[in-house]
């Protein structure tokens, strides 16, 4: 199951409050500003700063 588009529109990075986008592999949500990738586990985004990784080169879906 993919992340609901309406949910994706309202989610933001908890650190810098910027838009997040779904990664190409659909396993995370990446902040467009600080490049943190928040994991998606069991179709639920884990929007905790401590759970995020910083991945500047990880591609996102447009």
Secondary structure, 3 states (H helix, E strand, C coil): CCCCHHHHHHCECCCCCCEEEEECCCCEEEECCCCEEEEEECCEECCCHHHCEECCCCCECC
